[in-house]
Amino acid sequence: MSALANLLQGLGSGGPDHKYSGNKPPVNQRDGAAGSSARRLTSVCLLMVAAALLALFGADLQVYSVDPWQELSRIGLGLVQPSWDDLPSLLQALAHTIAFALLAVALAAPLGLLLAMVFHWLPVRLLCAAVRSVHELFWGLIFMQLYGLSATTGLLAILVPFTGMFAKVFAEIFEQQQPEPVQTLPPAAGALKRYIYTLIPQSWPALISYSRYRFECALRSSAILGFIGLPTLGFHLETAFKQGHYSEAGALLWVFLLLIASIRWWLRPQLLPLYLLAAIWLLPETIGFSDGGSLWRFISVDILPTALRQGDGGELLDWLQMMFSEQVWPGLVQTLLLTQIAVVLSGVVVLVCYPFASRALAGPVMRWPGRFLLLVLRSTPEMVMAYVLLLLCGPSGLPVVLALGLHNGGLIAFLVANASDAEHKSPLARPDDPKGIKRYAYVETPRRFPAMLAFLFYRWEVILRESAIMGILGVVTLGFYIDSAFEEIRYDRAFLLIAVTALLNILVDTLSRRLRRFAHADSRLAKQSRNTSINCH
């Protein structure tokens, strides 16, 4: 997370309202640019909030008549009094979670680096956009049809989308480097030498920092793969919650929280070879068939509609119309509505939570409870949080919105608070700055707001992917119909719905890019906004 914080610090401390930056343009020019940027930010914010308010009328946010207090008290008691009776099983699930994440990132990072070198090719960009737009759980469901509940399924489910993410972000990191070292090479030097001798050495700290952050994301992805049957922490969490063993669930959550919080201490470069060997040894055995299935049959027969294989155009049209009216459209609408509400709720969570973790606003001592809260919010996988909220609120979109808003808001608030702390300790801080609520309203929040908005736009695509997969828990999003199609062994339906989900993610990502450019039309802000992108996917 250090790379994220450093980049956000640069963006947050250089906003148009920063009165202490050097090389200022003339007053009229500076005020005009700041006013124009402020108007654009206000317009974009009002547009997003208005869309979320309209979404409230169509989203399924019903609170069912349940009495959650007894169940909530049992969950709270389980967190306070975790049970360590089944410690061997817990440690085994933890080992599987780390093994999947570590090996997947170790393979995806170099593959992404190679693709980043040719990212200017349109086919490569389209391929990376397609693979990263499908969530790891959906990839897991696909590969499970070929390889069963095996280590191959778990690794590929994380490896495939993460390779696309690494390629895109690494390519953007290369774009941000200074061109002078490249110009020192002889004209005959090829593209490979240009990367090896100039761009990769320049980018190395950013590449390593992003890989470390992506490993944290992989741990969360690995954990929730347990919801489709792989033996990671998510499998044991789901089992514990279903059986009402909240003390066991509390132990699992505490272990995962401590795992995320201690990454900086145990993830050491010199220990990586040992970790990788241990991860290979710790991979779980295959459950079910192990012959690998038939990949060619799966892609040439199973995922194609019967009417398409038979060449019956009329029947194929009827099938598409049925799918669109009964599954695609209802799932798509609910996914979009829940996503929009969750994006705005994430922004509200950021504005409410970050001051409690900021040294400048909460003080050097009182900020630690706030930082612990943000650690819990950003470390707990959204699906685990939504699963608990479903027990309390019933099966509707409300737990999904709350889980996504709390998790993503906690992540962005953590970065905003870090940027505030970095500036508070820098020479830019002044002793005559206002204190308390005035500092929050007139100094810190205006400085952080452009960066916060940029992060929200970058997380928009992620929130959409997460909204879709929440259907696995029974909420009627696209994931609900995808999971049902796999259970009914109707791979043609599942493939169509996954393709719609991927296309929807690509469209939302394109829209968020356009809104970012509009909100940061000033050239300096636009460049800083692009810098933020290398850590937000």
C-alpha positions in Angstrom: 0.0 0.0 0.0 3.0 2.3 0.2 3.0 3.0 -3.5 -0.7 3.9 -3.4 -0.1 6.3 -0.5 2.9 7.9 -2.2 1.1 8.5 -5.4 -2.0 9.8 -3.7 0.2 12.1 -1.7 1.6 13.6 -4.9 -1.9 14.1 -6.3 -3.4 15.4 -3.1 -0.6 17.9 -2.3 -0.6 19.4 -5.8 -4.3 20.3 -6.2 -5.4 23.6 -7.7 -6.1 25.1 -4.3 -2.7 24.4 -2.8 -1.4 27.8 -1.8 2.1 26.8 -0.9 3.3 25.1 -4.2 6.3 26.6 -6.0 6.4 28.1 -9.5 2.9 29.5 -9.3 1.4 30.9 -12.4 0.0 34.5 -12.4 -2.8 35.0 -9.9 -5.5 35.5 -12.5 -4.5 32.4 -14.5 -4.2 30.3 -11.3 -7.6 31.5 -10.0 -9.2 30.9 -13.3 -7.8 27.3 -13.6 -8.8 26.6 -10.0 -12.3 27.9 -10.5 -12.7 25.9 -13.7 -11.5 22.7 -12.1 -13.7 23.3 -9.1 -16.8 23.8 -11.3 -16.0 20.6 -13.2 -15.5 18.6 -10.0 -18.8 20.0 -8.7 -20.6 19.0 -11.9 -19.2 15.5 -11.9 -20.1 15.0 -8.2 -23.6 16.3 -8.6 -24.1 14.0 -11.6 -22.9 11.0 -9.7 -25.1 11.8 -6.7 -28.1 12.4 -8.8 -27.6 9.1 -10.6 -27.3 7.3 -7.2 -30.5 9.0 -5.9 -32.4 7.9 -9.0 -31.0 4.4 -8.6 -32.6 4.2 -5.1 -36.0 4.0 -6.7 -35.2 1.0 -8.8 -32.7 -1.0 -6.7 -33.9 -3.8 -4.5 -32.9 -2.4 -1.1 -35.8 -3.9 1.0 -35.1 -4.7 4.6 -36.8 -7.9 5.5 -38.6 -8.4 8.8 -35.9 -10.3 10.6 -34.8 -9.9 14.2 -31.1 -9.6 13.8 -30.1 -8.5 17.3 -29.8 -12.0 18.8 -27.8 -13.1 15.8 -25.7 -9.9 15.8 -24.9 -10.4 19.5 -23.7 -14.0 18.8 -21.5 -12.7 15.9 -20.1 -10.0 18.1 -19.4 -12.5 20.9 -17.7 -14.8 18.4 -15.4 -11.9 17.3 -14.6 -11.1 21.0 -14.1 -14.8 22.0 -12.7 -16.6 18.9 -12.3 -20.3 19.1 -9.0 -21.8 18.4 -10.1 -25.5 18.9 -9.6 -26.4 15.2 -6.3 -24.6 14.8 -4.8 -27.2 12.4 -7.7 -26.8 10.0 -7.4 -23.0 10.3 -3.7 -23.0 9.6 -4.2 -25.3 6.6 -6.8 -22.9 5.1 -4.5 -20.0 5.7 -1.6 -21.8 4.0 -3.8 -22.6 0.9 -4.9 -18.9 0.8 -1.4 -17.7 0.8 -0.2 -20.3 -1.6 -2.8 -19.5 -4.3 -2.1 -15.7 -4.0 1.7 -15.9 -3.9 2.0 -18.3 -6.9 -0.6 -16.5 -9.0 1.1 -13.1 -8.5 4.6 -14.6 -9.1 3.4 -15.8 -12.5 1.1 -12.9 -13.4 3.6 -10.2 -12.7 6.3 -11.3 -15.3 3.6 -12.2 -17.8 2.0 -8.7 -17.3 5.5 -7.1 -17.7 6.0 -8.9 -21.1 2.5 -7.8 -22.2 3.2 -4.2 -21.0 6.1 -4.0 -23.5 3.7 -4.5 -26.4 0.7 -2.9 -24.8 0.6 -0.3 -27.7 -0.7 -3.2 -29.9 -4.5 -3.0 -30.1 -5.0 -6.8 -29.9 -3.0 -6.9 -26.7 -5.0 -4.0 -25.1 -8.3 -5.6 -26.1 -7.1 -9.0 -24.7 -6.0 -7.5 -21.4 -9.3 -5.5 -21.1 -11.3 -8.6 -21.7 -9.5 -10.9 -19.2 -9.4 -8.3 -16.4 -13.0 -7.3 -16.7 -14.2 -10.8 -15.6 -14.0 -11.3 -11.8 -11.8 -14.0 -10.3 -14.8 -15.9 -9.0 -16.3 -16.2 -12.5 -12.9 -17.4 -13.8 -12.9 -19.9 -11.0 -16.4 -21.2 -12.1 -15.1 -21.5 -15.6 -11.9 -23.4 -14.8 -13.7 -25.6 -12.3 -15.6 -27.1 -15.2 -12.3 -28.1 -16.7 -10.1 -28.9 -13.7 -12.5 -29.5 -10.8 -11.7 -28.2 -7.4 -8.0 -28.3 -7.9 -4.9 -26.1 -7.5 -5.0 -25.4 -11.2 -8.4 -23.9 -10.9 -7.4 -21.6 -8.0 -4.2 -20.5 -9.6 -5.7 -19.7 -13.0 -8.7 -17.9 -11.5 -6.4 -15.3 -10.0 -3.6 -15.5 -12.6 -5.7 -14.7 -15.7 -7.4 -11.4 -14.6 -4.3 -10.3 -12.7 -2.1 -10.7 -15.8 -4.4 -8.2 -17.6 -4.2 -5.8 -14.6 -0.4 -6.0 -14.4 -0.1 -5.4 -18.1 -2.2 -2.3 -18.1 -0.7 -0.8 -14.9 2.9 -1.6 -15.9 2.3 0.0 -19.3 1.0 3.2 -17.6 4.0 3.2 -15.2 6.4 3.1 -18.3 4.5 6.0 -19.8 5.2 8.1 -16.8 9.0 7.8 -17.0 11.3 10.5 -18.2 12.2 10.2 -22.0 15.9 11.4 -21.6 17.5 8.0 -20.7 15.8 6.4 -23.8 17.3 9.1 -26.0 20.8 8.1 -24.9 20.6 4.7 -26.6 21.8 4.3 -30.2 19.2 4.3 -32.9 19.8 0.7 -33.7 18.8 -0.5 -30.2 15.6 -2.5 -30.3 12.5 -2.2 -28.1 13.7 -4.9 -25.8 17.0 -3.2 -25.0 15.1 0.1 -24.5 13.0 -1.5 -21.8 15.8 -3.5 -20.2 18.3 -0.6 -19.9 16.1 2.4 -19.4 12.4 2.0 -18.6 12.5 -1.0 -16.3 15.3 0.3 -14.1 13.5 3.7 -13.9 10.2 2.1 -13.1 11.5 -0.6 -10.7 10.4 0.9 -7.4 6.9 1.5 -8.7 6.7 -1.9 -10.3 7.7 -3.6 -7.0 5.4 -1.4 -4.9 2.4 -2.2 -7.2 3.2 -5.9 -7.2 3.2 -5.8 -3.4 -0.2 -4.1 -3.4 -1.6 -6.6 -6.0 -0.5 -9.4 -3.7 -2.7 -8.0 -0.9 -5.5 -8.0 -3.4 -4.7 -11.6 -4.4 -5.0 -12.6 -0.8 -8.5 -11.3 -0.7 -9.3 -13.0 -4.0 -7.9 -16.2 -2.8 -9.9 -16.1 0.4 -13.2 -15.6 -1.4 -12.5 -18.4 -3.9 -13.6 -20.6 -0.9 -17.2 -19.6 -1.7 -17.1 -21.8 -4.8 -15.6 -24.7 -2.9 -11.8 -24.3 -3.0 -10.2 -25.0 0.5 -9.2 -21.4 1.4 -10.4 -19.2 4.3 -13.6 -18.3 2.5 -14.7 -21.9 2.4 -14.3 -22.3 6.2 -15.9 -18.9 6.8 -19.0 -19.7 4.8 -19.3 -23.1 6.6 -18.8 -21.5 10.0 -21.5 -18.8 9.4 -24.0 -21.3 7.9 -23.6 -23.6 10.9 -23.7 -20.7 13.4 -20.1 -21.3 14.7 -19.4 -17.7 15.1 -16.4 -18.2 17.4 -14.7 -20.2 14.7 -15.6 -17.6 12.1 -14.2 -14.9 14.4 -10.9 -16.8 14.6 -10.7 -17.0 10.8 -11.4 -13.3 10.4 -8.8 -12.3 13.0 -6.2 -14.5 11.4 -6.9 -13.0 8.0 -6.8 -9.5 9.4 -3.5 -10.0 11.0 -2.1 -11.6 7.8 -3.0 -8.4 5.9 -1.7 -6.1 8.6 1.6 -7.8 8.9 2.5 -8.1 5.2 5.2 -5.4 5.4 7.0 -7.4 8.0 6.9 -10.9 6.6 6.9 -10.3 2.8 10.6 -9.9 2.3 12.3 -10.1 -1.1 15.1 -12.4 0.2 12.5 -14.8 1.5 10.5 -15.1 -1.7 12.3 -18.2 -3.1 11.6 -20.0 0.1 8.0 -18.9 0.1 7.4 -20.0 -3.5 8.8 -23.5 -2.8 6.7 -23.8 0.3 3.6 -22.5 -1.6 4.1 -25.2 -4.3 4.3 -27.9 -1.6 1.2 -26.5 0.2 -1.1 -26.5 -2.8 -4.2 -28.6 -2.1 -5.0 -31.8 -3.7 -7.7 -32.1 -6.5 -11.2 -32.8 -5.3 -13.3 -34.6 -7.9 -12.1 -35.4 -11.4 -8.5 -34.7 -12.2 -8.2 -35.5 -16.0 -8.5 -31.9 -16.9 -11.7 -32.2 -18.8 -11.8 -31.3 -22.5 -10.8 -27.7 -23.2 -11.6 -28.0 -26.9 -15.1 -29.4 -26.3 -15.8 -26.8 -23.7 -15.0 -23.8 -26.0 -16.3 -25.4 -29.2 -19.4 -27.1 -28.0 -20.4 -26.5 -24.4 -20.5 -22.7 -24.3 -22.2 -22.4 -27.7 -26.1 -22.4 -27.8 -27.6 -25.5 -29.4 -29.3 -23.4 -32.1 -26.0 -21.9 -33.1 -24.3 -25.3 -33.4 -27.3 -26.5 -35.6 -27.4 -23.3 -37.7 -31.0 -22.5 -36.8 -31.1 -18.7 -36.9 -34.7 -18.4 -35.8 -34.3 -20.6 -32.8 -31.1 -18.7 -31.9 -32.9 -15.4 -32.0 -35.7 -16.7 -29.8 -33.1 -18.0 -27.3 -31.3 -14.6 -27.2 -34.6 -12.8 -26.7 -35.5 -15.1 -23.9 -32.1 -14.6 -22.2 -32.2 -10.9 -22.6 -35.8 -10.5 -21.2 -35.5 -13.0 -18.4 -31.9 -12.8 -17.2 -29.6 -10.3 -18.9 -31.8 -7.2 -18.5 -32.9 -7.8 -14.9 -29.4 -8.8 -13.8 -27.8 -5.9 -15.7 -30.2 -3.3 -14.3 -29.8 -4.4 -10.7 -26.0 -4.6 -11.1 -25.8 -1.1 -12.4 -28.1 0.4 -9.8 -26.3 -1.2 -6.8 -23.0 -0.2 -8.3 -24.0 3.4 -8.6 -25.3 3.6 -5.0 -22.2 1.9 -3.7 -19.9 4.3 -5.5 -21.5 7.3 -3.9 -21.7 5.6 -0.5 -18.0 4.9 -0.7 -17.3 8.6 -1.1 -19.5 9.3 1.9 -17.5 6.7 3.9 -14.2 8.4 2.9 -15.4 11.8 4.0 -16.6 10.5 7.3 -13.8 8.1 8.2 -10.5 9.6 6.9 -10.3 12.5 9.5 -10.3 9.9 12.3 -7.1 8.3 10.9 -5.3 11.6 10.0 -2.6 13.0 12.3 -3.5 16.5 11.4 -7.2 16.1 12.3 -7.3 13.4 15.0 -3.9 13.8 16.6 -0.9 11.5 16.8 -2.5 9.2 19.4 -6.3 9.3 18.7 -5.7 8.5 15.0 -4.7 4.9 15.8 -8.3 3.6 16.5 -9.3 5.2 13.2 -6.5 3.5 11.4 -7.5 0.2 12.9 -11.1 0.7 11.7 -9.8 1.4 8.2 -7.6 -1.7 8.4 -10.6 -3.8 9.2 -12.7 -2.3 6.4 -10.1 -2.6 3.7 -8.8 -6.0 4.7 -12.2 -7.8 5.0 -13.3 -9.1 1.6 -16.5 -7.6 0.3 -18.1 -10.9 -0.1 -17.5 -11.9 3.6 -18.8 -8.6 4.7 -21.9 -8.9 2.5 -22.5 -12.5 3.8 -22.6 -11.3 7.3 -24.9 -8.4 6.4 -27.2 -10.8 4.6 -27.8 -12.6 7.9 -28.8 -9.3 9.4 -30.8 -7.5 6.7 -32.2 -10.4 4.6 -31.6 -11.3 0.9 -31.7 -7.9 -0.9 -29.3 -5.5 -2.5 -28.9 -3.5 0.8 -26.1 -5.8 2.2 -24.3 -5.6 -1.1 -24.4 -1.8 -1.2 -23.2 -1.5 2.5 -20.4 -4.1 2.0 -19.1 -2.4 -1.1 -19.4 1.1 0.3 -17.6 0.2 3.5 -14.8 -1.8 1.9 -14.0 0.6 -0.9 -14.6 3.7 1.3 -12.2 2.2 3.9 -9.5 1.6 1.3 -9.7 5.1 -0.2 -10.0 6.7 3.3 -6.8 4.9 4.3 -4.9 6.4 1.3 -6.4 9.9 1.9 -5.3 9.8 5.5 -1.8 8.7 4.6 -1.5 11.5 2.1 -2.7 14.0 4.8 -0.1 12.6 7.2 2.7 12.9 4.7 1.9 16.6 4.0 1.4 17.3 7.7 5.1 16.2 8.3 6.4 18.1 5.2 7.7 21.7 5.0 4.4 22.6 3.3 2.6 22.4 6.7 2.2 25.8 8.4 1.7 26.5 12.1 -1.0 29.0 11.4 -3.3 26.5 9.7 -6.7 26.2 11.3 -7.5 23.4 13.6 -10.4 21.0 14.2 -13.5 21.1 12.0 -12.3 24.2 10.2 -9.1 22.4 9.1 -11.2 19.5 7.9 -13.6 21.7 6.0 -11.3 24.4 4.6 -7.8 22.8 4.3 -7.7 19.0 4.3 -10.8 18.0 2.4 -10.4 20.6 -0.4 -6.8 19.4 -0.9 -7.8 15.7 -0.9 -11.0 15.9 -2.8 -9.6 15.7 -6.4 -7.6 12.7 -5.5 -10.5 11.1 -3.6 -12.7 11.6 -6.7 -10.1 10.1 -9.0 -9.8 7.0 -6.8 -13.6 6.7 -6.8 -13.6 6.7 -10.5 -10.9 4.1 -10.7 -12.7 1.9 -8.2 -16.0 2.2 -10.1 -15.0 -0.6 -12.4 -13.9 -2.8 -9.4 -17.2 -2.0 -7.6 -19.1 -3.1 -10.7 -17.3 -6.4 -10.8 -17.9 -7.0 -7.1 -21.6 -6.1 -7.5 -22.0 -8.7 -10.2 -20.4 -11.5 -8.2 -22.6 -10.8 -5.2 -25.2 -12.8 -7.0 -23.5 -15.9 -5.8 -24.9 -15.0 -2.4 -28.5 -14.9 -3.7 -28.8 -11.2 -4.6 -30.3 -10.8 -8.1 -27.4 -9.4 -10.0 -25.7 -10.9 -13.1 -23.8 -13.2 -10.8 -27.0 -14.8 -9.6 -27.9 -15.9 -13.1 -24.3 -17.0 -13.9 -24.1 -19.1 -10.8 -27.5 -20.7 -11.5 -26.4 -21.5 -15.1 -23.3 -23.3 -13.9 -25.3 -25.2 -11.3 -27.7 -26.3 -14.1 -24.8 -27.1 -16.4 -26.0 -24.6 -19.0 -22.6 -23.3 -20.0 -24.0 -21.4 -23.0 -26.1 -19.2 -20.7 -23.2 -18.7 -18.3 -20.9 -17.7 -21.2 -23.4 -15.2 -22.6 -23.9 -13.6 -19.1 -20.2 -13.5 -18.4 -19.6 -11.8 -21.8 -22.3 -9.2 -21.0 -20.6 -8.6 -17.6 -17.2 -8.2 -19.2 -18.6 -5.8 -21.8 -20.4 -3.8 -19.1 -17.1 -3.5 -17.2 -15.3 -2.2 -20.3 -18.0 0.4 -20.9 -18.0 1.6 -17.3 -14.2 1.9 -17.4 -14.4 3.9 -20.6 -17.0 6.2 -19.0 -15.0 6.7 -15.9 -12.0 7.7 -18.0 -14.0 10.3 -19.8 -15.4 11.7 -16.5 -11.8 11.9 -15.1 -10.6 13.8 -18.1 -13.5 16.2 -17.8 -13.1 16.7 -14.1 -9.3 17.2 -14.4 -9.2 19.2 -17.7 -6.4 21.4 -16.4 -3.2 19.9 -17.8 -1.4 19.7 -14.5 -4.4 18.0 -12.8 -4.9 15.7 -15.8 -1.3 14.5 -15.5 -1.6 13.9 -11.8 -4.9 12.0 -12.3 -3.1 9.7 -14.8 -0.4 9.1 -12.1 -3.1 7.9 -9.8 -4.3 5.2 -12.2 -1.2 3.0 -11.8 -2.4 1.8 -8.4 -6.2 1.7 -8.5 -7.1 -1.3 -10.5 
